[in-house]
Amino acid sequence: EPRFESGRAFYRLWLRVERAGLRAAVMASLADDPAGAASVADLLPAGRVLVSALRVGRAPPGSAYPRARLPVDELLV
């Protein structure tokens, strides 16, 4: 599978997690570190490759980060 497709699936999964009211944090070291990736690869079905990993859970109400993007009316001059 092309990496673009894997990345698209990863981000769509992340959006579904957020839409369900949960929060996710990327655990990039599991996929980026060869030893970490090898230890997780043993848990995957045959033919599957670790692209990335998310830690998923409930977040306390009001703990979400504020939006990083400015409102449109503040962007246009």
C-alpha positions, -999 to 999 in steps of 0.1 A, spaced: 0 0 0 14 34 -8 24 55 22 -1 82 11 -30 58 15 -17 46 49 -14 82 61 -49 90 48 -63 60 67 -45 69 99 -58 105 99 -93 94 91 -92 70 120 -80 98 142 -109 120 131 -133 92 139 -118 88 174 -122 126 180 -158 126 165 -166 98 191 -157 123 219 -124 107 227 -89 122 225 -58 107 208 -21 113 212 4 100 186 30 76 199 54 80 170 83 64 187 66 30 184 67 32 146 98 53 142 121 34 165 132 1 149 132 -18 182 98 -4 192 83 -12 158 97 -47 158 82 -54 192 48 -42 181 50 -60 147 48 -93 165 13 -83 176 0 -75 141 -17 -100 117 5 -114 90 10 -90 61 3 -59 82 28 -31 88 28 -6 117 23 29 103 18 48 136 1 43 169 -24 63 189 -30 64 226 -68 68 229 -89 77 259 -114 100 275 -104 135 283 -119 156 312 -145 181 301 -130 214 290 -95 200 286 -94 203 248 -68 226 233 -82 259 219 -83 260 181 -50 270 166 -65 286 135 -77 322 135 -113 329 126 -117 339 90 -126 375 98 -93 379 116 -74 365 85 -87 389 59 -73 424 59 
